[in-house]
Amino acid sequence: QVQLVESGGGLVQPGGSLRLSCTASGRLFNTYTMGWFRQAPGKEREFVTSINWSGGYTFYANSVRGRFTISRDNAKNTVYLLMNSLKPEDTAVYYCAADLDPIRATIPSSLQFEYDYWGQGTQVTVSS
């Protein structure tokens, strides 16, 4: 069982920045692929970004590429999402997720069903 706890959400003006954190329980964090997903009001949850076990491979949705950066600190069991140039359409609940399958340890997935554990989510609101 892996527990994921997100933090760092809040209200920010358009053009602003936020950094989300997700801390995982357990001793095998450095073997997990990690992802961030989001769900806006009235919409389905969607992929944002993912990162492989070492941090050497990252994958981004087109809507956030160039504005968001995913990173991880395996010594702290934590994955981060730095969000710059935020837009009102980035408003959503942001979830981190862990994929424990070693097959995908090198190339991270963007598919929700391949993630085994999920955090409770943190609200990000972009508004003036």
N, CA, C and O atoms as a printed pandas DataFrame, in Angstrom:
     atom_number atom_name residue_name chain_id  residue_number  x_coord  y_coord  z_coord
0              1         N          GLN        A               1    0.840   -1.185    0.000
1              2        CA          GLN        A               1    0.000    0.000    0.000
2              3         C          GLN        A               1    0.884    1.246    0.000
3              4         O          GLN        A               1    1.800    1.374    0.811
4              5         N          VAL        A               2    0.595    2.146   -0.911
5              6        CA          VAL        A               2    1.346    3.396   -1.028
6              7         C          VAL        A               2    0.385    4.549   -0.773
7              8         O          VAL        A               2   -0.682    4.626   -1.383
8              9         N          GLN        A               3    0.765    5.429    0.118
9             10        CA          GLN        A               3   -0.034    6.623    0.366
10            11         C          GLN        A               3    0.643    7.832   -0.266
11            12         O          GLN        A               3    1.853    8.025   -0.147
12            13         N          LEU        A               4   -0.161    8.631   -0.934
13            14        CA          LEU        A               4    0.329    9.830   -1.604
14            15         C          LEU        A               4   -0.397   11.039   -1.037
15            16         O          LEU        A               4   -1.623   11.047   -0.933
16            17         N          VAL        A               5    0.367   12.055   -0.675
17            18        CA          VAL        A               5   -0.222   13.258   -0.107
18            19         C          VAL        A               5    0.264   14.472   -0.896
19            20         O          VAL        A               5    1.457   14.774   -0.928
20            21         N          GLU        A               6   -0.691   15.165   -1.536
21            22        CA          GLU        A               6   -0.361   16.364   -2.305
22            23         C          GLU        A               6   -0.469   17.605   -1.427
23            24         O          GLU        A               6   -1.212   17.630   -0.446
24            25         N          SER        A               7    0.281   18.622   -1.798
25            26        CA          SER        A               7    0.188   19.920   -1.135
26            27         C          SER        A               7    0.633   20.999   -2.112
27            28         O          SER        A               7    1.211   20.714   -3.161
28            29         N          GLY        A               8    0.348   22.246   -1.743
29            30        CA          GLY        A               8    0.831   23.363   -2.542
30            31         C          GLY        A               8   -0.200   24.049   -3.407
31            32         O          GLY        A               8    0.102   25.051   -4.055
32            33         N          GLY        A               9   -1.413   23.527   -3.427
33            34        CA          GLY        A               9   -2.446   24.163   -4.227
34            35         C          GLY        A               9   -2.892   25.486   -3.619
35            36         O          GLY        A               9   -2.518   25.828   -2.497
36            37         N          GLY        A              10   -3.701   26.225   -4.380
37            38        CA          GLY        A              10   -4.197   27.496   -3.885
38            39         C          GLY        A              10   -4.747   28.360   -4.985
39            40         O          GLY        A              10   -4.976   27.902   -6.104
40            41         N          LEU        A              11   -4.957   29.623   -4.654
41            42        CA          LEU        A              11   -5.473   30.608   -5.604
42            43         C          LEU        A              11   -4.306   31.445   -6.131
43            44         O          LEU        A              11   -3.482   31.941   -5.362
44            45         N          VAL        A              12   -4.254   31.591   -7.445
45            46        CA          VAL        A              12   -3.182   32.363   -8.062
46            47         C          VAL        A              12   -3.757   33.151   -9.227
47            48         O          VAL        A              12   -4.711   32.711   -9.868
48            49         N          GLN        A              13   -3.183   34.308   -9.500
49            50        CA          GLN        A              13   -3.636   35.131  -10.615
50            51         C          GLN        A              13   -3.103   34.579  -11.939
51            52         O          GLN        A              13   -2.066   33.916  -11.969
52            53         N          PRO        A              14   -3.807   34.852  -13.015
53            54        CA          PRO        A              14   -3.292   34.448  -14.329
54            55         C          PRO        A              14   -1.875   34.978  -14.551
55            56         O          PRO        A              14   -1.560   36.125  -14.234
56            57         N          GLY        A              15   -1.038   34.110  -15.102
57            58        CA          GLY        A              15    0.363   34.459  -15.298
58            59         C          GLY        A              15    1.249   34.104  -14.132
59            60         O          GLY        A              15    2.474   34.160  -14.241
60            61         N          GLY        A              16    0.651   33.741  -13.021
61            62        CA          GLY        A              16    1.416   33.410  -11.834
62            63         C          GLY        A              16    1.942   31.988  -11.834
63            64         O          GLY        A              16    1.796   31.250  -12.808
64            65         N          SER        A              17    2.559   31.617  -10.712
65            66        CA          SER        A              17    3.187   30.304  -10.578
66            67         C          SER        A              17    2.784   29.639   -9.276
67            68         O          SER        A              17    2.459   30.301   -8.290
68            69         N          LEU        A              18    2.812   28.323   -9.293
69            70        CA          LEU        A              18    2.613   27.507   -8.095
70            71         C          LEU        A              18    3.500   26.281   -8.215
71            72         O          LEU        A              18    3.810   25.829   -9.317
72            73         N          ARG        A              19    3.903   25.752   -7.076
73            74        CA          ARG        A              19    4.601   24.473   -7.064
74            75         C          ARG        A              19    3.846   23.496   -6.182
75            76         O          ARG        A              19    3.656   23.721   -4.986
76            77         N          LEU        A              20    3.425   22.412   -6.801
77            78        CA          LEU        A              20    2.762   21.339   -6.070
78            79         C          LEU        A              20    3.795   20.297   -5.648
79            80         O          LEU        A              20    4.791   20.072   -6.335
80            81         N          SER        A              21    3.536   19.672   -4.509
81            82        CA          SER        A              21    4.377   18.584   -4.024
82            83         C          SER        A              21    3.510   17.368   -3.762
83            84         O          SER        A              21    2.329   17.485   -3.436
84            85         N          CYS        A              22    4.105   16.215   -3.909
85            86        CA          CYS        A              22    3.421   14.948   -3.598
86            87         C          CYS        A              22    4.437   14.044   -2.919
87            88         O          CYS        A              22    5.452   13.672   -3.509
88            89         N          THR        A              23    4.154   13.698   -1.681
89            90        CA          THR        A              23    5.052   12.849   -0.908
90            91         C          THR        A              23    4.441   11.465   -0.751
91            92         O          THR        A              23    3.264   11.316   -0.422
92            93         N          ALA        A              24    5.265   10.466   -0.992
93            94        CA          ALA        A              24    4.805    9.079   -0.962
94            95         C          ALA        A              24    5.346    8.342    0.254
95            96         O          ALA        A              24    6.439    8.628    0.743
96            97         N          SER        A              25    4.554    7.390    0.728
97            98        CA          SER        A              25    5.025    6.507    1.790
98            99         C          SER        A              25    5.812    5.367    1.171
99           100         O          SER        A              25    5.777    5.161   -0.042
100          101         N          GLY        A              26    6.521    4.629    2.011
101          102        CA          GLY        A              26    7.204    3.439    1.529
102          103         C          GLY        A              26    8.660    3.674    1.189
103          104         O          GLY        A              26    9.131    4.805    1.065
104          105         N          ARG        A              27    9.363    2.537    1.040
105          106        CA          ARG        A              27   10.816    2.583    0.809
106          107         C          ARG        A              27   11.197    2.383   -0.645
107          108         O          ARG        A              27   12.381    2.417   -0.979
108          109         N          LEU        A              28   10.216    2.174   -1.520
109          110        CA          LEU        A              28   10.514    1.857   -2.911
110          111         C          LEU        A              28   10.150    2.980   -3.863
111          112         O          LEU        A              28    9.966    2.749   -5.058
112          113         N          PHE        A              29   10.043    4.195   -3.343
113          114        CA          PHE        A              29    9.628    5.324   -4.176
114          115         C          PHE        A              29   10.525    5.471   -5.392
115          116         O          PHE        A              29   10.056    5.848   -6.465
116          117         N          ASN        A              30   11.802    5.179   -5.238
117          118        CA          ASN        A              30   12.724    5.384   -6.356
118          119         C          ASN        A              30   12.548    4.360   -7.471
119          120         O          ASN        A              30   13.283    4.401   -8.458
120          121         N          THR        A              31   11.597    3.448   -7.337
121          122        CA          THR        A              31   11.281    2.519   -8.420
122          123         C          THR        A              31    9.979    2.864   -9.122
123          124         O          THR        A              31    9.645    2.246  -10.133
124          125         N          TYR        A              32    9.231    3.844   -8.605
125          126        CA          TYR        A              32    7.920    4.167   -9.153
126          127         C          TYR        A              32    8.011    5.179  -10.282
127          128         O          TYR        A              32    8.822    6.103  -10.236
128          129         N          THR        A              33    7.174    4.998  -11.293
129          130        CA          THR        A              33    6.856    6.080  -12.198
130          131         C          THR        A              33    5.789    6.935  -11.524
131          132         O          THR        A              33    4.860    6.410  -10.910
132          133         N          MET        A              34    5.924    8.237  -11.638
133          134        CA          MET        A              34    4.962    9.149  -11.006
134          135         C          MET        A              34    4.298   10.030  -12.049
135          136         O          MET        A              34    4.914   10.418  -13.042
136          137         N          GLY        A              35    3.041   10.336  -11.810
137          138        CA          GLY        A              35    2.313   11.188  -12.744
138          139         C          GLY        A              35    1.472   12.218  -12.022
139          140         O          GLY        A              35    1.127   12.065  -10.851
140          141         N          TRP        A              36    1.154   13.271  -12.754
141          142        CA          TRP        A              36    0.190   14.266  -12.306
142          143         C          TRP        A              36   -0.968   14.290  -13.296
143          144         O          TRP        A              36   -0.775   14.285  -14.512
144          145         N          PHE        A              37   -2.166   14.316  -12.745
145          146        CA          PHE        A              37   -3.385   14.416  -13.527
146          147         C          PHE        A              37   -4.222   15.548  -12.936
147          148         O          PHE        A              37   -3.954   16.011  -11.827
148          149         N          ARG        A              38   -5.228   15.988  -13.675
149          150        CA          ARG        A              38   -6.088   17.041  -13.147
150          151         C          ARG        A              38   -7.519   16.845  -13.625
151          152         O          ARG        A              38   -7.772   16.238  -14.665
152          153         N          GLN        A              39   -8.449   17.377  -12.833
153          154        CA          GLN        A              39   -9.851   17.307  -13.192
154          155         C          GLN        A              39  -10.489   18.658  -12.952
155          156         O          GLN        A              39  -10.571   19.134  -11.819
156          157         N          ALA        A              40  -10.939   19.266  -14.031
157          158        CA          ALA        A              40  -11.625   20.542  -13.958
158          159         C          ALA        A              40  -13.115   20.310  -13.714
159          160         O          ALA        A              40  -13.620   19.227  -14.013
160          161         N          PRO        A              41  -13.820   21.287  -13.185
161          162        CA          PRO        A              41  -15.256   21.128  -12.925
162          163         C          PRO        A              41  -16.009   20.735  -14.193
163          164         O          PRO        A              41  -15.870   21.371  -15.238
164          165         N          GLY        A              42  -16.805   19.681  -14.080
165          166        CA          GLY        A              42  -17.613   19.240  -15.203
166          167         C          GLY        A              42  -16.867   18.506  -16.288
167          168         O          GLY        A              42  -17.441   18.192  -17.331
168          169         N          LYS        A              43  -15.581   18.222  -16.060
169          170        CA          LYS        A              43  -14.782   17.538  -17.072
170          171         C          LYS        A              43  -14.193   16.252  -16.517
171          172         O          LYS        A              43  -14.146   16.048  -15.304
172          173         N          GLU        A              44  -13.743   15.388  -17.420
173          174        CA          GLU        A              44  -13.090   14.168  -16.996
174          175         C          GLU        A              44  -11.655   14.463  -16.563
175          176         O          GLU        A              44  -11.044   15.449  -16.975
176          177         N          ARG        A              45  -11.151   13.583  -15.728
177          178        CA          ARG        A              45   -9.761   13.727  -15.303
178          179         C          ARG        A              45   -8.844   13.492  -16.501
179          180         O          ARG        A              45   -9.085   12.601  -17.317
180          181         N          GLU        A              46   -7.782   14.308  -16.597
181          182        CA          GLU        A              46   -6.886   14.218  -17.738
182          183         C          GLU        A              46   -5.431   14.179  -17.302
183          184         O          GLU        A              46   -5.076   14.623  -16.209
184          185         N          PHE        A              47   -4.607   13.643  -18.172
185          186        CA          PHE        A              47   -3.171   13.552  -17.951
186          187         C          PHE        A              47   -2.538   14.926  -18.052
187          188         O          PHE        A              47   -2.903   15.733  -18.906
188          189         N          VAL        A              48   -1.567   15.184  -17.153
189          190        CA          VAL        A              48   -0.798   16.426  -17.204
190          191         C          VAL        A              48    0.659   16.136  -17.548
191          192         O          VAL        A              48    1.196   16.668  -18.520
192          193         N          THR        A              49    1.294   15.284  -16.738
193          194        CA          THR        A              49    2.707   14.992  -16.930
194          195         C          THR        A              49    3.097   13.759  -16.154
195          196         O          THR        A              49    2.406   13.372  -15.212
196          197         N          SER        A              50    4.210   13.128  -16.540
197          198        CA          SER        A              50    4.724   11.976  -15.801
198          199         C          SER        A              50    6.237   11.962  -15.870
199          200         O          SER        A              50    6.850   12.627  -16.705
200          201         N          ILE        A              51    6.824   11.184  -14.969
201          202        CA          ILE        A              51    8.281   11.147  -14.846
202          203         C          ILE        A              51    8.708    9.732  -14.489
203          204         O          ILE        A              51    8.038    9.053  -13.711
204          205         N          ASN        A              52    9.824    9.290  -15.059
205          206        CA          ASN        A              52   10.262    7.925  -14.778
206          207         C          ASN        A              52   10.987    7.853  -13.444
207          208         O          ASN        A              52   11.097    8.853  -12.735
208          209         N          TRP        A              53   11.478    6.678  -13.106
209          210        CA          TRP        A              53   12.011    6.440  -11.771
210          211         C          TRP        A              53   13.202    7.336  -11.442
211          212         O          TRP        A              53   13.370    7.751  -10.295
212          213         N          SER        A              54   14.022    7.634  -12.437
213          214        CA          SER        A              54   15.238    8.391  -12.176
214          215         C          SER        A              54   15.055    9.895  -12.376
215          216         O          SER        A              54   15.893   10.688  -11.950
216          217         N          GLY        A              55   13.968   10.278  -13.018
217          218        CA          GLY        A              55   13.793   11.676  -13.384
218          219         C          GLY        A              55   14.379   12.008  -14.733
219          220         O          GLY        A              55   14.318   13.156  -15.173
220          221         N          GLY        A              56   14.944   11.020  -15.393
221          222        CA          GLY        A              56   15.602   11.258  -16.656
222          223         C          GLY        A              56   14.685   11.283  -17.865
223          224         O          GLY        A              56   15.102   11.664  -18.958
224          225         N          TYR        A              57   13.448   10.883  -17.674
225          226        CA          TYR        A              57   12.487   10.885  -18.785
226          227         C          TYR        A              57   11.198   11.492  -18.284
227          228         O          TYR        A              57   10.641   11.045  -17.281
228          229         N          THR        A              58   10.723   12.509  -18.979
229          230        CA          THR        A              58    9.467   13.161  -18.627
230          231         C          THR        A              58    8.569   13.252  -19.842
231          232         O          THR        A              58    9.033   13.214  -20.982
232          233         N          PHE        A              59    7.295   13.370  -19.590
233          234        CA          PHE        A              59    6.285   13.359  -20.643
234          235         C          PHE        A              59    5.224   14.386  -20.250
235          236         O          PHE        A              59    4.776   14.419  -19.104
236          237         N          TYR        A              60    4.823   15.232  -21.221
237          238        CA          TYR        A              60    3.882   16.310  -20.918
238          239         C          TYR        A              60    2.711   16.314  -21.892
239          240         O          TYR        A              60    2.852   15.980  -23.068
240          241         N          ALA        A              61    1.555   16.701  -21.370
241          242        CA          ALA        A              61    0.425   16.982  -22.245
242          243         C          ALA        A              61    0.740   18.248  -23.046
243          244         O          ALA        A              61    1.448   19.135  -22.570
244          245         N          ASN        A              62    0.211   18.316  -24.249
245          246        CA          ASN        A              62    0.479   19.477  -25.103
246          247         C          ASN        A              62    0.034   20.787  -24.445
247          248         O          ASN        A              62    0.650   21.834  -24.641
248          249         N          SER        A              63   -1.024   20.710  -23.677
249          250        CA          SER        A              63   -1.589   21.924  -23.080
250          251         C          SER        A              63   -0.698   22.559  -22.025
251          252         O          SER        A              63   -0.880   23.730  -21.689
252          253         N          VAL        A              64    0.271   21.804  -21.493
253          254        CA          VAL        A              64    1.122   22.337  -20.425
254          255         C          VAL        A              64    2.591   22.363  -20.792
255          256         O          VAL        A              64    3.399   22.933  -20.059
256          257         N          ARG        A              65    2.952   21.758  -21.911
257          258        CA          ARG        A              65    4.370   21.688  -22.284
258          259         C          ARG        A              65    4.929   23.094  -22.446
259          260         O          ARG        A              65    4.338   23.956  -23.096
260          261         N          GLY        A              66    6.086   23.290  -21.834
261          262        CA          GLY        A              66    6.727   24.603  -21.879
262          263         C          GLY        A              66    6.345   25.514  -20.724
263          264         O          GLY        A              66    7.000   26.529  -20.486
264          265         N          ARG        A              67    5.289   25.155  -20.008
265          266        CA          ARG        A              67    4.856   25.961  -18.854
266          267         C          ARG        A              67    5.019   25.208  -17.539
267          268         O          ARG        A              67    5.334   25.807  -16.512
268          269         N          PHE        A              68    4.805   23.898  -17.571
269          270        CA          PHE        A              68    4.890   23.077  -16.369
270          271         C          PHE        A              68    6.169   22.246  -16.415
271          272         O          PHE        A              68    6.648   21.866  -17.483
272          273         N          THR        A              69    6.709   21.973  -15.219
273          274        CA          THR        A              69    7.889   21.118  -15.104
274          275         C          THR        A              69    7.699   20.129  -13.964
275          276         O          THR        A              69    7.408   20.510  -12.831
276          277         N          ILE        A              70    7.867   18.863  -14.286
277          278        CA          ILE        A              70    7.809   17.819  -13.268
278          279         C          ILE        A              70    9.230   17.450  -12.876
279          280         O          ILE        A              70   10.133   17.422  -13.713
280          281         N          SER        A              71    9.416   17.168  -11.597
281          282        CA          SER        A              71   10.720   16.731  -11.102
282          283         C          SER        A              71   10.491   15.848   -9.884
283          284         O          SER        A              71    9.376   15.758   -9.371
284          285         N          ARG        A              72   11.545   15.203   -9.431
285          286        CA          ARG        A              72   11.419   14.337   -8.261
286          287         C          ARG        A              72   12.702   14.358   -7.459
287          288         O          ARG        A              72   13.792   14.582   -7.985
288          289         N          ASP        A              73   12.537   14.117   -6.164
289          290        CA          ASP        A              73   13.648   13.970   -5.239
290          291         C          ASP        A              73   13.447   12.630   -4.546
291          292         O          ASP        A              73   12.657   12.523   -3.607
292          293         N          ASN        A              74   14.156   11.619   -5.006
293          294        CA          ASN        A              74   13.948   10.274   -4.460
294          295         C          ASN        A              74   14.400   10.172   -3.001
295          296         O          ASN        A              74   13.891    9.335   -2.255
296          297         N          ALA        A              75   15.331   10.997   -2.596
297          298        CA          ALA        A              75   15.770   10.978   -1.199
298          299         C          ALA        A              75   14.671   11.466   -0.262
299          300         O          ALA        A              75   14.662   11.128    0.922
300          301         N          LYS        A              76   13.739   12.268   -0.798
301          302        CA          LYS        A              76   12.637   12.800    0.005
302          303         C          LYS        A              76   11.304   12.149   -0.321
303          304         O          LYS        A              76   10.267   12.555    0.204
304          305         N          ASN        A              77   11.326   11.130   -1.194
305          306        CA          ASN        A              77   10.073   10.451   -1.605
306          307         C          ASN        A              77    9.048   11.446   -2.147
307          308         O          ASN        A              77    7.853   11.311   -1.883
308          309         N          THR        A              78    9.499   12.425   -2.887
309          310        CA          THR        A              78    8.621   13.510   -3.305
310          311         C          THR        A              78    8.756   13.804   -4.797
311          312         O          THR        A              78    9.851   13.804   -5.359
312          313         N          VAL        A              79    7.616   14.051   -5.412
313          314        CA          VAL        A              79    7.567   14.523   -6.797
314          315         C          VAL        A              79    6.954   15.917   -6.781
315          316         O          VAL        A              79    6.069   16.217   -5.979
316          317         N          TYR        A              80    7.441   16.759   -7.682
317          318        CA          TYR        A              80    7.009   18.158   -7.720
318          319         C          TYR        A              80    6.386   18.484   -9.069
319          320         O          TYR        A              80    6.686   17.851  -10.082
320          321         N          LEU        A              81    5.522   19.476   -9.061
321          322        CA          LEU        A              81    4.992   20.028  -10.306
322          323         C          LEU        A              81    5.085   21.540  -10.203
323          324         O          LEU        A              81    4.332   22.173   -9.464
324          325         N          LEU        A              82    6.011   22.104  -10.946
325          326        CA          LEU        A              82    6.164   23.554  -11.015
326          327         C          LEU        A              82    5.321   24.061  -12.174
327          328         O          LEU        A              82    5.509   23.659  -13.323
328          329         N          MET        A              83    4.399   24.942  -11.856
329          330        CA          MET        A              83    3.470   25.458  -12.858
330          331         C          MET        A              83    3.701   26.955  -13.032
331          332         O          MET        A              83    3.500   27.740  -12.106
332          333         N          ASN        A              84    4.123   27.331  -14.221
333          334        CA          ASN        A              84    4.354   28.739  -14.560
334          335         C          ASN        A              84    3.340   29.202  -15.597
335          336         O          ASN        A              84    2.678   28.396  -16.251
336          337         N          SER        A              85    3.238   30.515  -15.730
337          338        CA          SER        A              85    2.344   31.115  -16.732
338          339         C          SER        A              85    0.954   30.509  -16.663
339          340         O          SER        A              85    0.378   30.129  -17.682
340          341         N          LEU        A              86    0.434   30.424  -15.479
341          342        CA          LEU        A              86   -0.854   29.766  -15.271
342          343         C          LEU        A              86   -1.987   30.520  -15.953
343          344         O          LEU        A              86   -1.994   31.748  -16.027
344          345         N          LYS        A              87   -2.933   29.750  -16.443
345          346        CA          LYS        A              87   -4.094   30.277  -17.153
346          347         C          LYS        A              87   -5.364   29.861  -16.418
347          348         O          LYS        A              87   -5.352   28.874  -15.682
348          349         N          PRO        A              88   -6.450   30.591  -16.602
349          350        CA          PRO        A              88   -7.705   30.182  -15.957
350          351         C          PRO        A              88   -8.104   28.748  -16.305
351          352         O          PRO        A              88   -8.711   28.062  -15.483
352          353         N          GLU        A              89   -7.779   28.298  -17.480
353          354        CA          GLU        A              89   -8.135   26.931  -17.870
354          355         C          GLU        A              89   -7.293   25.868  -17.176
355          356         O          GLU        A              89   -7.558   24.675  -17.327
356          357         N          ASP        A              90   -6.285   26.283  -16.420
357          358        CA          ASP        A              90   -5.535   25.334  -15.589
358          359         C          ASP        A              90   -6.237   25.054  -14.266
359          360         O          ASP        A              90   -5.798   24.194  -13.502
360          361         N          THR        A              91   -7.304   25.759  -13.994
361          362        CA          THR        A              91   -8.062   25.547  -12.764
362          363         C          THR        A              91   -8.607   24.127  -12.713
363          364         O          THR        A              91   -9.309   23.686  -13.624
364          365         N          ALA        A              92   -8.277   23.419  -11.642
365          366        CA          ALA        A              92   -8.666   22.004  -11.512
366          367         C          ALA        A              92   -8.189   21.483  -10.169
367          368         O          ALA        A              92   -7.419   22.131   -9.460
368          369         N          VAL        A              93   -8.669   20.296   -9.843
369          370        CA          VAL        A              93   -8.070   19.524   -8.756
370          371         C          VAL        A              93   -6.940   18.710   -9.369
371          372         O          VAL        A              93   -7.137   17.994  -10.350
372          373         N          TYR        A              94   -5.769   18.827   -8.787
373          374        CA          TYR        A              94   -4.586   18.144   -9.293
374          375         C          TYR        A              94   -4.283   16.931   -8.416
375          376         O          TYR        A              94   -4.229   17.026   -7.190
376          377         N          TYR        A              95   -4.087   15.792   -9.074
377          378        CA          TYR        A              95   -3.824   14.537   -8.395
378          379         C          TYR        A              95   -2.449   14.006   -8.794
379          380         O          TYR        A              95   -2.068   14.068   -9.963
380          381         N          CYS        A              96   -1.714   13.490   -7.824
381          382        CA          CYS        A              96   -0.529   12.728   -8.181
382          383         C          CYS        A              96   -0.863   11.245   -8.105
383          384         O          CYS        A              96   -1.779   10.834   -7.394
384          385         N          ALA        A              97   -0.112   10.462   -8.842
385          386        CA          ALA        A              97   -0.367    9.035   -8.925
386          387         C          ALA        A              97    0.940    8.280   -9.079
387          388         O          ALA        A              97    1.920    8.806   -9.606
388          389         N          ALA        A              98    0.941    7.042   -8.611
389          390        CA          ALA        A              98    2.128    6.195   -8.664
390          391         C          ALA        A              98    1.842    4.936   -9.479
391          392         O          ALA        A              98    0.833    4.259   -9.281
392          393         N          ASP        A              99    2.744    4.649  -10.384
393          394        CA          ASP        A              99    2.683    3.432  -11.206
394          395         C          ASP        A              99    3.809    2.520  -10.742
395          396         O          ASP        A              99    4.984    2.862  -10.879
396          397         N          LEU        A             100    3.458    1.361  -10.194
397          398        CA          LEU        A             100    4.463    0.483   -9.602
398          399         C          LEU        A             100    4.980   -0.583  -10.568
399          400         O          LEU        A             100    5.864   -1.364  -10.217
400          401         N          ASP        A             101    4.440   -0.613  -11.764
401          402        CA          ASP        A             101    4.844   -1.668  -12.697
402          403         C          ASP        A             101    6.251   -1.395  -13.224
403          404         O          ASP        A             101    6.485   -0.360  -13.850
404          405         N          PRO        A             102    7.203   -2.322  -12.975
405          406        CA          PRO        A             102    8.580   -2.095  -13.429
406          407         C          PRO        A             102    8.719   -2.035  -14.950
407          408         O          PRO        A             102    9.710   -1.516  -15.463
408          409         N          ILE        A             103    7.739   -2.560  -15.663
409          410        CA          ILE        A             103    7.800   -2.499  -17.128
410          411         C          ILE        A             103    7.813   -1.060  -17.609
411          412         O          ILE        A             103    8.426   -0.739  -18.627
412          413         N          ARG        A             104    7.130   -0.194  -16.869
413          414        CA          ARG        A             104    7.036    1.206  -17.279
414          415         C          ARG        A             104    7.942    2.108  -16.448
415          416         O          ARG        A             104    7.750    3.324  -16.429
416          417         N          ALA        A             105    8.917    1.535  -15.765
417          418        CA          ALA        A             105    9.796    2.334  -14.911
418          419         C          ALA        A             105   10.640    3.305  -15.716
419          420         O          ALA        A             105   10.983    4.382  -15.228
420          421         N          THR        A             106   10.981    2.937  -16.947
421          422        CA          THR        A             106   11.860    3.773  -17.766
422          423         C          THR        A             106   11.075    4.783  -18.601
423          424         O          THR        A             106   11.451    5.951  -18.693
424          425         N          ILE        A             107    9.979    4.319  -19.207
425          426        CA          ILE        A             107    9.148    5.201  -20.044
426          427         C          ILE        A             107    7.817    5.389  -19.327
427          428         O          ILE        A             107    7.017    4.455  -19.288
428          429         N          PRO        A             108    7.553    6.558  -18.762
429          430        CA          PRO        A             108    6.340    6.755  -17.965
430          431         C          PRO        A             108    5.082    6.803  -18.826
431          432         O          PRO        A             108    5.103    7.227  -19.982
432          433         N          SER        A             109    3.998    6.357  -18.224
433          434        CA          SER        A             109    2.722    6.282  -18.919
434          435         C          SER        A             109    1.910    7.566  -18.745
435          436         O          SER        A             109    2.091    8.310  -17.781
436          437         N          SER        A             110    1.023    7.801  -19.690
437          438        CA          SER        A             110    0.046    8.885  -19.591
438          439         C          SER        A             110   -1.366    8.341  -19.364
439          440         O          SER        A             110   -2.329    9.108  -19.336
440          441         N          LEU        A             111   -1.490    7.036  -19.205
441          442        CA          LEU        A             111   -2.794    6.389  -19.108
442          443         C          LEU        A             111   -3.185    6.184  -17.658
443          444         O          LEU        A             111   -2.451    5.568  -16.885
444          445         N          GLN        A             112   -4.354    6.708  -17.296
445          446        CA          GLN        A             112   -4.771    6.675  -15.888
446          447         C          GLN        A             112   -4.889    5.259  -15.351
447          448         O          GLN        A             112   -4.540    5.011  -14.197
448          449         N          PHE        A             113   -5.373    4.327  -16.159
449          450        CA          PHE        A             113   -5.622    2.985  -15.651
450          451         C          PHE        A             113   -4.327    2.251  -15.307
451          452         O          PHE        A             113   -4.358    1.220  -14.635
452          453         N          GLU        A             114   -3.198    2.773  -15.762
453          454        CA          GLU        A             114   -1.927    2.111  -15.463
454          455         C          GLU        A             114   -1.319    2.588  -14.150
455          456         O          GLU        A             114   -0.266    2.098  -13.740
456          457         N          TYR        A             115   -1.965    3.527  -13.496
457          458        CA          TYR        A             115   -1.488    4.021  -12.212
458          459         C          TYR        A             115   -2.218    3.307  -11.079
459          460         O          TYR        A             115   -3.438    3.144  -11.111
460          461         N          ASP        A             116   -1.443    2.882  -10.074
461          462        CA          ASP        A             116   -1.972    2.012   -9.038
462          463         C          ASP        A             116   -2.491    2.767   -7.816
463          464         O          ASP        A             116   -3.458    2.343   -7.184
464          465         N          TYR        A             117   -1.850    3.875   -7.489
465          466        CA          TYR        A             117   -2.219    4.611   -6.290
466          467         C          TYR        A             117   -2.372    6.084   -6.627
467          468         O          TYR        A             117   -1.679    6.632   -7.484
468          469         N          TRP        A             118   -3.319    6.708   -5.912
469          470        CA          TRP        A             118   -3.661    8.098   -6.161
470          471         C          TRP        A             118   -3.712    8.885   -4.852
471          472         O          TRP        A             118   -4.068    8.357   -3.799
472          473         N          GLY        A             119   -3.350   10.154   -4.951
473          474        CA          GLY        A             119   -3.523   11.041   -3.817
474          475         C          GLY        A             119   -4.945   11.570   -3.746
475          476         O          GLY        A             119   -5.791   11.238   -4.577
476          477         N          GLN        A             120   -5.193   12.392   -2.746
477          478        CA          GLN        A             120   -6.539   12.901   -2.521
478          479         C          GLN        A             120   -6.829   14.149   -3.366
479          480         O          GLN        A             120   -7.981   14.564   -3.488
480          481         N          GLY        A             121   -5.799   14.732   -3.937
481          482        CA          GLY        A             121   -5.962   15.892   -4.790
482          483         C          GLY        A             121   -5.758   17.199   -4.051
483          484         O          GLY        A             121   -5.978   17.293   -2.844
484          485         N          THR        A             122   -5.335   18.202   -4.798
485          486        CA          THR        A             122   -5.180   19.546   -4.258
486          487         C          THR        A             122   -5.745   20.545   -5.277
487          488         O          THR        A             122   -5.487   20.437   -6.476
488          489         N          GLN        A             123   -6.507   21.501   -4.787
489          490        CA          GLN        A             123   -7.200   22.444   -5.666
490          491         C          GLN        A             123   -6.257   23.549   -6.119
491          492         O          GLN        A             123   -5.545   24.153   -5.317
492          493         N          VAL        A             124   -6.270   23.797   -7.418
493          494        CA          VAL        A             124   -5.562   24.935   -7.999
494          495         C          VAL        A             124   -6.598   25.801   -8.703
495          496         O          VAL        A             124   -7.319   25.329   -9.582
496          497         N          THR        A             125   -6.667   27.057   -8.315
497          498        CA          THR        A             125   -7.608   27.991   -8.920
498          499         C          THR        A             125   -6.829   29.172   -9.488
499          500         O          THR        A             125   -6.078   29.839   -8.777
500          501         N          VAL        A             126   -7.023   29.416  -10.781
501          502        CA          VAL        A             126   -6.348   30.518  -11.453
502          503         C          VAL        A             126   -7.413   31.552  -11.813
503          504         O          VAL        A             126   -8.251   31.330  -12.688
504          505         N          SER        A             127   -7.358   32.670  -11.125
505          506        CA          SER        A             127   -8.399   33.682  -11.304
506          507         C          SER        A             127   -7.888   35.032  -10.828
507          508         O          SER        A             127   -7.074   35.118   -9.908
508          509         N          SER        A             128   -8.378   36.078  -11.470
509          510        CA          SER        A             128   -8.031   37.431  -11.044
510          511         C          SER        A             128   -9.090   37.979  -10.102
511          512         O          SER        A             128   -8.974   39.111   -9.633
